[in-house]
Amino acid sequence: MPEEPLDILCQQIVAEVACGDYEEAELYELVKGAYPYRNLDTKMYRDVLRMLSEGYTTRKGRRGAYLHHDRINKVVKARKGARLTAMISGGAIPDNFEFDVLEEPGSVFVGTLNEDFAIESLPGDIFQLGNKTWRMLRIETGRVRVEDADGLPPTIPFWFGEAAGRTPELSQAVSRFREEVAELIGPVEDIPPIDAEGSQEQNEAWKQPALQYLTGEIDLEPAAADQIVMYIAASKAALGVIPSQNNLVLERFFDEAGDMHLVVHSPFGSRHNKAWGLSLRKRFCKKFNFELQAAANEDAIVLSLGSTHSFPLAEVFQYLKKNVVRDILIQALFDAPMFEVRWRWNASRALALLRRTSKGKVPPQIQRMQAEDLVALVFPDQLACFENIQGDREIPDHPLVHQTIHDCLTEAMDIESLEALLEKIEKKEVNMIACDLKEPSPISQEILNARPYAFLDNAPAEERRTNAIRMRRWIDPAEAREMGMLDQVAIDNVRREAWPEATQPDELHDALVLAGFMSDSEGKARKWEGLFQSLVDTGRAAIINTPGEKLWVATERLPEALLIWPEGLTNQEIHIPEELAEEFASSGNDALTEFVRGRMEIMGPTLPAMLAIPMGLDESAINQALLALENDGFVFRGKFTPGCEEEEWCERRLLARIHRYTLNKLRKEIEPVSAMAFMRFLFRWHNIGSDHRSEGPDALRDTLSRLEGYEAQAAAWEGDILPARIKDYDYLWLDVLCMSGMTVWGKFRVNSQPETMRGPIKTTPIALVGRSEISYWRVSNQSDESQLSDHAAKMLDVLRKRGADFFGSLAEHAGLLPSEANNAIQELVAQGWVTSDSFTGIRALLIPDKATRGRRNTKKAMTFSLEHAGRWSLLHKDVDPIKSSHLHEKMARVLLRRYGVVCRKLADREAGMPAWRDLVKIYRIMEARGEIRGGRFVEGLWGEQYALPEAIPLLRKVRQAEGDQYITLSAADPLNLTGIITNGRRVASIYSNRILYHNGEPVAAKEGKEVKFLKEPSGEEEAWQLKNLVIRRDIPPKLRAYLGKGVV
């Protein structure tokens, strides 16, 4: 409940006295009987009576006088019209000048529209209000007449105003939540970078404590919980701590234009931050004589600094003190829109402005003009020109002014919260952290993209300096740790570029005038002795002897040098023109400061000792000069060079260039890679290559998860695809996965052409999927049962009646001979009807007929026989249909696991996948959740591209080829992307075809029995080597029983 609202008091006194005369003391006691006015002092009470009795004198006469105040007899009486005014213009709700919406015919009230929206609209416009659409017929003063638009597409109205700020209790809860999650994440130093070759469990192990807390105790969705953890972890890594009410953080960085921005992380709510932001803005204005752009939201404040601002970052915490911040804020709020609005509200509630007269409602524009005229009478300095104001504005002792200031400080802002925080800062009861970063931290991006309602100045959105800031859409927490580090190569390059080059005397003379001096050792190191001697001989330069080194100084800078080293020209005769000395004297500059300025322009980040040693001066004198340059905004201090623990100084322009070079290097690392580099990435992603193949049964599970659902010709799986990825591949590993129920093989996509359904089993496309995921791969359009042979139909009927069974039992119950049952099973597999418990079932069907003839081959044949395949079962069963949205999301994730980076070409390359238009909707949602990253990752691929976070570091790593790497793949491998990713013709995806890659580029292909070169070899020897590489094929010994020495 507001304390002592004087505007409401004015209204109530007029209404009360209009009903009867009161003695002054009696009225005072009546007012104090109301709880909000229990502490009202007599001075304020009498000021209100004086205002209501005297009114305001304008050019149109006196107005606002509603009472007769007999100060002799202490009696208060009402004037004529006071009663009517209190009745028609009373009320505590301020007028926001909204337009009434009236439906025609009948003028039925529908609702209200914002004044700005109504004025900017035209008759015929259609808009949404409530759950209906309306067409504007006429726009009148304060009214909009409409008719039903029958559901036509509308525009959405907008409303300008102040949103309710976050309460202190909610802000404290947000701060506590941040701290709890940050504590569960642990030290950011322990967060490992994403390992593309590691499992998802390994990459996300550090997140599990926080994720369990968010999904368990708070009951958040896993996707939302993961976003929160990544967001807080990246912010904590960038800043060193997560901002909270116990940890205040100042963040400063350069934008693309070389200007700096200061972000104050303060999760105290928008009312608190508006007060702090306006006070800081006013403090900067007085200190640097520069109006800043600023914005504040619930969690942070941003101040866009100019080129004249240079200061120690931690010093900002001391810019405001508890005992002066109220006065500073009061002066600042007079220029803010909140004062003008609340002045009008208070004046109308105090009946100083009439909202209604006997003629009706007073138009908004009239009320605004009257409010402005009133403030000019009561508070002239508020509207006065700055040229006529010396010092702070003088605040009049007037009830309405006091009430308006009070409302701004306590309703629109929270001055008491700010004063309490500043007291804690002065007592060092909160942690204060200052961070100079090379780019904005993730947690600062919200305030940098703030909407107009958060602005603390009048600059429009299109003119905001924050528009020049480039921000990452996503950053890995492990990378965020380096946001405060500048690149050493960038620093070295800037130092080299800043240092002058001289090939003739005039160029050396320019360098000496700019830098102030060159030490003798610096000149000799660059072999400039001859050039310098030419300048000495012509009287354009001289040597200054100092306690440190001999210095080369241009004659134009000698007047300054002699002020620092009066005895510096020992044993030298040189003529110094008088106008040079007079010119420097008239400038009023300090000689040492100007020499340090010149040196800073060519040195880059440096220590004061590096300046003091050659000049033979104390570091204290150098520090004084640097502080003077800092006050001019010329230099910055901080820890810029990696590994340097001492405070360095750097010229502003050079520091901005270092930041730009550092960011450019980072951006270059994430530029799109070539098609060849992408192929190298895919080889590493799939662990293909002699140095990268994985080992063991666990590796097979990871490999199959990336190959889930991919249809390869049956003979290619163990003949090429799996051995290419797993070292010393053992077929028993796959059997174990199948027998344990973790993996299922089968033909899931049915070919609708009957004549091709009974093709050779070697060419039948077979996919391997997890049993828990099989429902996503079952198809509803099964093969036409009428196309089956009699034997296959009998076998299918037995499987339907008896369920899963062994081969011998199936043959017996179907009444088929073993050879007939064999052919039936082969036909059912080829048409996607059945599968077996182990992969031996498909191996047995791949054994050539000659391998089963003769007793000598019986042992090999029996190794992979239908009897050893376990049970045979139906692949397609009646299951509940899966929603298309769930199916699309599943397929989208499958493609991401397979390729790491997905685009339309890769999605279209896979048979049976949803249309790209359906997949891209899923990818956009996943990107918005923070699960994947959108961007341009591979050159030459048009359209949108999306990548897994763990794929991005590996993609950067393979940008450059590491030596000569030759890799041979089966053309049936999913990485056969010839003609899709790489240029050139497409090599048919037949398992007997093979492709040879050199550093990611296809150079040769075996098609049938012929080797063709996709890139012309340099000579016969290279052609012979390439030919041998592409035809060489090692079949694992244990698999030769059914694959032979080579598949043909």
N, C-alpha and C positions, 0 to 999 in steps of 0.2 A: 504494500500500500504506500503510495507516495506521501512523503512528509511535507506538510505545509505548502500545498500547491497554490500559489498566489493567484493564478488566473481563475481557478475555480472559486477561490475566496471572493474575488471581485464579483463574479456572477451571483454567488449566493447572498452577498451583502445587498446588492441591488434588489434582488428578488424579495429578500426579507424586509428591507426598509420600504419597498413599494407597497407592502401590506400594512404598514403603520410606522409611526415615528419611534425612534429609539434614542435613549441617552447613550452617549459614547461608551461609558463604562459598562452599561447593561448589554450593549451589543458585543462588546469585547468578551464579556463572560459567556454570552451565548455562543460565540465562535469557539472559544476555548473548550466548551463542552463537547465539541466534536473531536473524536480521537486523533485525526490527522493534524489538528491545530492545537493540541494540548500544550505544546511548548512554544506557541507563537509569542514572540516578544512584542511589547507595546510599540516599539519604533517601527517595526515592519507593518503592524496594524494601522498606525497613523499614516504611514506612507501610502498604504492602499486607499485609506479614506481620502487623503489629499488628492491622489490620482483620480478617484471617482468623482470628486467634487470640483476639481479644477479642469479636468479634461485636457485636451490638446488644442493649441491655437494653430490653425492652418490658414492659408490664404482665403479659404472659403468660410472662415469663421471658426468658432470653437465647436468641438465635438467630443463625444466620450464623457461628458459631464452629466451624471445621472443623479447626483445627490446634492442637497444643501447641507453643508457642514457648518453649524453654528459653533465656532470654536470658543465663543465667550460663554455661552450657556451649556456647552458640551452636549448638543443635540444634533441628531442626524435625521434629515427628512429627504423624501424622494422628490425629484423633479418631474415635470410633465414628460410623459413618454417613457419613463423608466420601467413601469409595469409592463407595457406592451413590448418593449425591447427585450426584457428578461424572458418573456413568454415565447417570442418568435425567433430569437437568436440565441437562446440558451442551449445548454447541452455540453457534455464533456467529450463526446466523440468528435475528433477533428474532421473537417471537410476535405476529402481528397479530390474533389472536383470530378468525380466519375459521372459518366453519361448514363442516363436511364435508357434502357432498351424497351421499346413499346411495340407490341405486335399489332398490326393493322389487319382488318378493321377492328375497331373496338378499343384501341389503345390499352391493351392488356400488358401489364408490367411483366417482363421476362427476367430481367437482371440488370447488371450494370457493366459498362466497359470503361477501360482506362481512357483518360482524356486524350493522351497522345495517340493511342490507337484509333480512337474515333475521329480525331482531326485529320490523321493521315489517310483515312479510308475515303472511298468514293461510293456514290450510289451505284448499286449493282454488285458490289463486292459481297462475297459469301464468306461467312465465318462460323466457327463453332462456339456455341455457348450452351452449357449443360450437355445433354445427350442428343441435341438436335442441331441442324445447320440452318442458318438464317441468311436471307438476302436483304441488303440495305436498300431502303426506298428513299429516305430523306435523312439528312443530318442537320439537326437544328441546334440551337443553343441549349446545351445540357441534355438533349434527347437524340436518340437514334431510332427511327421508325423502320420496322422490318416486316418481312413476311416469311413464311415457311419456305425453305429452299428445296424441300423434297429430297434430302440426302445427297445433294450435289457435293463434290469435293470442296472442302472449305480451307481457309487459312485459320491458324490458331492465334487468338488474341494474345497480346502481351500486356503486362502490368508493370509499371515502374514503381519502386518503393523500397523500403528497408525490410529485409528479412529478419526474423527474430534470431538474435544471436544465441549461440550455445550457452547453456546455463553453466555456472561454475562447477556444479556437481557433475554434470556430464563431461565437462572438460577434464576434471580430475580423473574420472573413470577412463577416459580415452588415454590420458597420460599413464595411468597405472597399467592399462592393458598393453600399451607399447612396451613398458618396462618388463612386464611379465614375459611377453613373447621374446623380447631381446635377451632376457636372461636364459630362457630355454634354448635359444639358438647357440649361446655360449660365445667364447672368444672368436672374433672373425678371423683371426690368424689360423684357426683350426679348420676353416672351411676350405676344402680342396677344390682346385679348378675342375671343371667338368672333364671327365676322361671319356672320350668317344669310344675307346676300346673296352672300358669297364662296363659292368652291368648297371642297370638302373638302380638296383638296391645299393650298390657301392656309391654311386653318385649322389644319392639322396639320403644316405645314412645320417648325415648331420642335421637333417630337417625333422627327423622322426619325433624327438621329444616335443617340439613345438606343434607338429601336426597332430600328435595324439591328444595334446591339450585342447587344441582348437576343435577337432572333430569329436572328441569324447566329452569333455566338460562343457564346452560352449555349444556343441552340436552344430557346427558349421558343415557345409558341404565340402568334400575333399578338394574340389577345384578352387573354391573360395579360400580355404585354409592354405593351400599351396601358394596362392597369389599373395596372401598376407605375409607368409613366412619369407618369400623371396623379396618382397618389397621392403620389409623391415631389415632383413639381412643385408641387402644391397645398400640401404641407407646407413646402417650401422657401420658397414665396411668403409663407406665413403667418408663419413664424418668422424669415425672412431667411437661414436656413442650414439644411441638413439635419442633424439630430442624428447624431452619430457618436462614436467614442471620442476623436476629436480636437476635437470641437465639442460641449460640454455646454450644454444649453439649459434655462433655467427659464421656465415658462409660467404665467401667473396670469390668472384671469378670474372673472367673477361668474356665479352661477347664477340661476334664476328666483326664488329666495327672497331674493336680495340677499347671500348668503354667497359667500365666495371659495374657490377651489380652486387649489392649487399642483401643477403637474406638473413633475417632474424627468425630462428625457429623457436616459437613460443606457443605451445598448445594450451593457451589460457582462454580461448574463445575470441570471437570477432570483436566484441565490445572492448575487451582489454587491449587487443592488438590494434584496433583503430586508435585508441588513446596513445599507445606507445608509438605507433607509426606517425601520427600527426606531430607528436612531441619531438621525435627524432628528426622529422622533416623540417620542423621549425628550427631545431638546434643546428642542423647542417646549413640551413639558409643563413643563420646569423654568423656561423663560423667561417663559411666559405663564400658567402654572398652569391649563392646559386640555388635557384628553385629546383627541387628534385621531383621526379615522378615517383609516386609511391602507391602501394596497394597493400591491403591487409585482409586476411580471411581468418578462419577459426584457428589455424595452426601456425601461421607464419606472417611475416612482413617482408616486403621487398622494397628496396630503395635503389633506384637506377642512378648511379653516380656519373658525374661528368669528368672531363679531362683534367679539371683543377683539383680533384679530390685525391689526396694521398695521406694516409695516416696509419698508425699501427692498428691492426684490426681489433685486438683485444681492448683498445682504448675506448671503443664505442660503448662498452658496458658502463663506462664512467661518464658518459656525456650528459646523463640526466641524474639528478638527485631528488630524493623524496621531498625536500623542503622547497624546491623551486619548480617541480614538474607541473604542479597545478597552474601556476601563473603562465608557464610556457604553453601549456595546452589551451588555456583560455584564449591567449593571443592567436594560437593556430586555428582554433575552431571558427573564428570570425570569418575566415576565408572559405570554410567548408560549406557545402550546400545544406548541411543539417541545421545550421544556425538560421538561415533564411526560412526554411520550412517550419521549424519550431517557433520562430518568431510570429509567423502568420497564425499558426495554431493557437498560441498563447494569447495573441491579441484578439482573435475572434472569440475565444472562450472567456476572456476578460471583458467582452463587449466593447472593446476599443474599436473593433471592426464589426460591422453588422453583416451577418450571413443572409439575413432576410429582412425585407422592409414590407411596408404595406402594399407595395407593388409586386412583391414576389421575391424569388431568390436572386441574390446579387450575383452577377456573372463572375466566373473565375478570374478573368483578366482584370476586372475592376477590383476584386479583392486583392489581387497581387499588387496592383499599383497603389492601392491604399495602404497595404502593409509596408511597401517601400517608402512611401511618403511618411508614414508613422515612424519608421526607424530613423529616417533622416532628421525628424524633429527631436526624437528622444536620444538617439545615439549617432550623432553626425559622423564620428570617426569611422563607423562601420562602413560607410559608403564613400568616405573621403578618398581623394587621390593619394597614392603613396608618396608623390613628390611633396605633398603638403604635410606629411606626418613625420615627425621626428621622434624616434624611439618607439615605445609601445603605444598602442591605442589607449586612450583614457576612457575608462569604463564609468558611465554615469551611475549614480545611486538612484536607480529606478526599479520598482517592483517587477515590471515586465522583463527588463534586461536581466535582473538577477534570476528570475524564474527560467528564462530561456537558457542562460548559461548553465543553470543547475540541471535542466532537462538534458542538455547536450552531454554534460559530464556524467550523468548517472543513468540516463535511459539509452541514449545512442552509444555511449561509451561507459567504461567502468573505471573511473579515476581511483576509487579506493583500492581496487585490486592492483592497479599499476603502482600506486604508492607503497602498498605492502610488498610487492615484488622488488621495487627499488631499495626498500629498506633491507630486504634479505641480501640483495647484491652488495650493498654497502657493508653489511656484516659478514659477507662471504659465506652465507648459509646455503647457497646453491652452487652447483658446479657450473663454471663458465668456460666454454670451449670456443676457440677461434680457429677456423680452417680456411686456408687459401687453396682453392681447387682449380684445376685446369678446365673443368666443365661443371655444369650444375649437378648436384646430387639427385638421386631419384626422388627423395622426399620434398625437394624444392620445386618440382615441376608443377605441382598444383597451383602454387601462388604465382609462378611465372606465367601460367596460362589463365590467370584470374579474369573473370568477366567484369564488365563495367561497374557492377554494384560494389565491387571491392576497391575501386580506385579511390585514392585520397586526394586527388587533384583533378583538374578540369580537362586534362589532355584526353582526346578521344581514343578509342581502341586502336585505330589505324596508325596513330602517331606514337604508340607506346614504344619506349626503348627496348622493352623485353621482347619485341618482335624480332630483334636482331640476334637472339640467343638460339643456338641450335642444340637440340636435346636428343638423346638417344631414346628410342622407343622401349628398349629393354637393356639391362646390363646384368651380367653375372656377378654375384656377390664377391667371388674371388677376384674379378677384374676391378670391382669398385674400390678395393683396397689401394689401388694405384692412382685413384683420381686426384690425390694430393701430391703426386710425384710428377715432376717435369722430366722429359726425356733428355739424357745426357748428350745424345747426338744432336738434338735440337739446340741445346745450350752451346755446344761447340761450334755448330754451324752459324749461330747468331754472333758469337764472339768473332768468328773469322770474317763474317760479312761486315760487322761493325768496324773492324779495324781498318784504317785507311790504307790504300795502295798508292804508291808513288813511283812513277817511272821518269819524271822530269822535275826540275826545281820548283816549278809553279805548283805542281800537285803536292809536293812535300810542304810548300808554304801554306797551301790551303789546309792541309792536315794539321799543321802547327797552330794555325789560327783557330781552327775548330776545337782541337783537343786541349789547347793551352800550352802543352809541352810534350816532348818525347824524351825519355831518359836516354842517356848515351848508350846504354846496353841495348835498349830496344832498337835504336837507330842502326847500330852496328850489326845486330842480328839480322837485319833486313838489307844490309849493305847499302845504306843510304849516306855513307860518309861523303862521297863525292857530291851528291845533290845538296847536302847541307852546307858543304864548304862553298858551293856556288852562291848560296843564299847569304852566307857570312861575307863573302867577298863583295857582294852588291849591297851590303848593309841592311838586308831584309831579315836577318836572324842573328842570334847571339847565343853564347853559352852562359847559363846561370849556374854558379857554383853554390851548392846547398850542402848541409850536413849529411845528406843522403847520397845522391848521385848527381853527376853533372846533367843538366837539363838543356835540351834544345828548345829555344823559345823564339817565336816570331817577333819582330820588332814591334808590331802592332800590339802585342800583349806585354811588352816590357814594363809599361807604367804599373800594371797590376803586379807583375812579378817582383818589381823592386819594393813594392809595399810589403810583400811577404819576406823577401830576402834582400834587405837594403844593401848588403855588401856582395851581392851576387855577381856584379860585373867587374870583378877584380882583374886588373891588367888588361882590360878591354876598352877600346875607344869606339863608341858607337853613337851616332846622332839620333836622338829621339825627337821627332817633330812635336812642337808644343801642342798642336791641336789634338794629338793622341792622348796626352795627359789630361787636357781640358775635357775631352769627350768622355773619358772614363770617370773623371771627378764629377761631371754633371749628371752621370747616370745614377749615382747614389748606390751602386752595387758594391758588395763586399768582394775584395780581390780573391781571397781564398775560396769563397763560395763559387765564384765564377770559374776558377781553375778546376775545382772539383766537378762542376757542372760539365765542363768540356771533357774531362777524363771519363765521366760516367757515360757519355754519349758513345764512347768507342770500346768500352770494356765488358759490358754485360754484367752478370752477377759477380760481385766482388766483395771482399772484406775491407773494412776500414784500414787494416794494416797494409794491404796491398797498395793503398793510396799514400799512406803515411811514409812508408819506407823510402821510396825514391825521392820524396819531397823533403825528407829529413825533419818531419814535424811530429808532434805528439798525436796519438790517436784521438785524444779529447778534442783537439782543434778540428780534426777531420770530421768527427762526429757532430760537432756544432754546425759545420758547413752542410753536412748531409741532412740534419734536422731542418735547416733553413730551406733546403731544396725540397724536402718532404712537405713542408708547409705550403710550398708553391705547387704541389702536385706533380713535381718533376721526377721523383724517385720513389720507389717502394722498398720496404724492408721485409725480410722473411727468410725462410730456409728454402732456397731454390735449387741448389746443386745436390743431386742424390748423394747421400753419405756425409754431407757437411752438416755438423751439429751447431756451428756458430751462425749468428745472424748475419745475413748478407744484405747488400743493397744493389738495386738494379734500376736503370733508367726506364721510365714507364713505357716508352715506345719499344724498346728492346724486349722488355718483359712480355708485352702483348705479342710480339713476334714469336717469342719462345713458346708461349701458350698456343699460338696458331700452328706453329710447326709441329708441336707435340700432338695436337688434335689431328692435323693433316696426316701424320704418320699412322695414327690409330685408324683414321678413316680409310687410308689406303689399304690397311690390312683387311678391311671388311668390304673392299670393292669387289664387284663380281669377278669370279674366276673364269678362266677359259674352259672350253669343253674338255680339253686334255687334262687340265687340273681337276675337273669334276670327276673324270674317269679315275684318276689316281685316288681321289677321295673315296669313290665307291669301292675300289679294291681294298683300301684300308678299312672302310666301313664293314666290309664282308670278310675281313681277315684273309684276303687272297694275296699270295706272294710268298716266296720262300722264307722271308724274314718275319712274316706277320701271321702265318697260319696258327690257329689255336690247337690245343691238344686235349684229349680226354673226353669222357662221356658228357661231362657238364658243358663242354664247348659245343657238343652236338645240339643240346637243348637251345642254347643261345642262337645257334645257326638256324635251326628250324623255326624259331620265333621270327626271324627276319625273312624267311622264305615262306611263311604261312600263306596258304592259299594259292601260291604260284603254281601254275600248271606247266610241268615239263614232261617231255616224252619219257616214258617209264624207264628206259634203259639209261637215260642221262643222269638220273639221280645218283646212283652209286658208281656209275661209270665216270662221271666228270664233276657234277655240281658239288657233292659233299666232299670228295677227296681234295678238290681245289681249295677248300676252306679249312679242312681239318687234317692235321698231320697224322700219318699212320692210321688212317681211318679204319675202324673195325666194324664190320656189318652187325656184330652182336650188340653193339651200342644201340643201333636203331631198333633191333628186335626187342631189346629190353624196354625201350620207351613205348613200343607198340603193345607188348604183352602186359605192361603195367597200366595200360589204359590212358596214358598221357598223350599219345599221338595216334592218329588215325590216317590211313591212306585211302585214296579212292579217286574215282572220276566224278567230280561234282558238277561240272558244267556239261550238260547233255547236248550232243549234236542232233539236230532234228532231221538230218538227211539219212534216210534208211540205208542207202547203198554204202554209206561210209561207216555204219555202226559196227560192222564185223571186220574192220581192218585189222592188220597185224597188231598184236599186243605191244610190240616194241615201240610203236609210234603212238600208242594211246596216251593222251595227256593225263598224268597222275598228279595229284596235289597231296601235300602232307599238312594236316592241321591238328591243333590241340583238340582233344575230345571235348573239353568244356566249351569250345568255340564252334563245335560242329553244326549247331543249329543255324549259324550265320551262313554256312556254306551249302547246306542242303537246298535243293531247288524244288520248286513245286511242279514245274513242267517236266516230269520224268519222261523217259523214253516210252515210246508206244509199245505196249506189251504185245500187241498183235504182230509186231515185227520180229519177235523172238522165234527161234527154231523150236521144234517140239521138245527136244531134250532140255533146252534152256528154260522153257516154260514149265516143264515138270519140276526142274530143280528149284525154280522160283516159287512154285506152289508149295513144295516141301518146306522151304525156308519160312514162308508165311505161316504155315500151320504149326511147325515144330520150333521155330525160332532158331537161334544160333546153334550150329552143330558142326561136328568134324566131317572131313571130306568123305571118309569111308561110310559113315552113317548116312550122310546125305545121298550118296550114290545108291546105297542099299534101299532106302525108303523111296527113292525116285525110280528104282528098278532099272538103273543104268549101269552099263559096263564102265570100268575105270576110265577107259579112253573116251567114252561118251560123256561121262561126268566131267572129265578134264576139259573137253571142248565146251561143255555147257557153262562151266565156271569161267572159262576164258571169254565166252560171249557175254556173260553177265557182267564181268569186270569191264569189258570194253564199252558196254552200254551204261555203266554207272549204277548198276543195281546192287552189287555186293562188295564187301571187303573182308579181310581176314584179320585174326588177332595179331599176326606178326607180318613183317615185310617179306618173310619167306614165301608167302603166297604169291606175291608179284614176281619174285625171283624165279620160282618154279615155272611160272608161265613164260619166262623169258629164255629158259634153257633151250638151245637149238635142238631140233628133233634128232640130229645125229648124235647128240650127247647122250641120248637115252637108248641108242641102239647098241647092242653087244654087251657082253658081260663085263668087259674091261672098263666100261664107262659107268657101270651101275653104281659104284660107290660115289662118283661125282654127282650123278643124277640124284641119288638119294639124299645128298647133302642138302639140296634145295628141292623138296618135293611138296606136293599138295598135302600129303599126310602130315608133314612137319609144320604146316602153316598155322596150326591151331584151329580154332573154330571159324567157320564162315558165317557171316550175318548180313542182313539187309543194311545197305548204306542209307537208304531213304526211308524214314518212318514218319508216321503222322505226328507232327509237332505243332504247337501253337504258332501262328504266324507272327513274324517279328515286324514291329513298326518300321516303316521306311526310314524314319529319322534315326532310329537306333542302328539299322543296317548301314546307312550312309556314314554314320560316325565310326562304326567298326571298320569299314573299308578305308576310310580316310586315315585312321590310325595305322592300319596295315601298310598302306603305301608309305607313310612316314617312317615306319620301322624299316621297311625294305630299302628305301633310297636316302633317308636322312633329309633330303631336300626334294620337294614335290612341286611339279608344275603341270600344266595341262598335257604337254607332250608325253610325260611319263605316265600320267593317269590313263591317257588314251591308248598307250602301248599295251596295257594289261587287259586281257579278255575278261568279260564278265563284270567289270567295275561299273559303278553308277556313273551317270553323266557328270562331266566336270562342273556343270552349273549346280548340281546337288552337292558335290564335294566341296566346292569353294565356299558355299554357305557354312559348312561345318568348320572349315579352316578359319574363316573370319571370326566365328564364335570362339574357337580355340585361341586365336590370337588375342581377342579381347579379354579372355580369361588369363592370359599370360602363359599358356601352356606351350605355345609355339611362337616363332618369330616370322613376321612377314617382311619382305624386302626383295632386293635384287641380288641374288647369290651367284647365278651362272649367266655368263654372257651368251647372247644369241638365242635365248629362250624367251619368247614373248609371253605376255600375260603375267598374272600374279604368281609369286613363288613363296613357298613357306618351308621353314626348316625347324627341326628339333633343336633345342638349346645346346644339347651335347654335340650336335653335328657342326656347329659354327666354329669352335676352336680347331677341330680337325680340318675343316675346309680351309682355314687360314694357313695351317701348317703345311698342307700339300701344295700351296700356291706355286712353289718352285720345286722342280723335280730333283730328287736326290740320286745323282748318278744315273747309270743306264739300267733300266729295269724292263725286262721282257716278261710278259705274262700271256699265257695261252689259255683260252677258255673255249668251252663248247658253245656252239651257236645257240644251243637250247638254254643256256644260262640266262637268268634274268638281266645280267649285266651286258648282254648283247644289245647295245644301244647304237649300233652302226646305222647311219641314216636317220637317227632320231636325235641323239645328242651330238655325235660327231658327224662331220661332213662326209660326203661320198654316198655310195649306194648301200642298200640294205643287204646284209648277208642273211639268207633264209635261216630261220630258227629250227634247223634239223640237227638232231643229236650227233650225227656223223660229221657235220661241218664244224670247223674249228677256226678261231680268230686269234691272231697274234697281235699284241699291243706292245708298243715301245713308249715308255713314259706316258701312258694314257692315250696314245694315238694308234689307231689300227693301221698296221703296215702290211699284213698279209692274211690271207684266208684260204683254208682248205675247203673246197666245195666239191663234194663227191670224191673223186680220186685226183682232182686237179688242184694245184696250188696257184692262187692268183695273188699278185702283189697289189695292195691298195695304195702303196706309196712306192714309187720307183726306187729300187736299191741303187747304191752308188757304184756297184761293180759286181762281177760274177761271184767273188768270194762272199760278199755280204748277202747276195741272193741265195747262195748255197747255205749259209748260216741261218737265214730266215726260214728257208724251206725246212731245214732239219728241226728248227724250233717249233714250227707250226704242226708238223706231222708227229713229233715225238709225243708219246702218250703212255703214261705208266698206269696200268691197271693194278689196284691192290691185289697181291697174290691170292688172298682168300676169296676174292670175287671172280677170279678167272674161271671158276667152275661153271658160271653161267654167262659171264661176259666175254670169256676168252681172252686172248692177248690183245684184241682190239675189236671194237664193235663196227660192223659193216652194215 
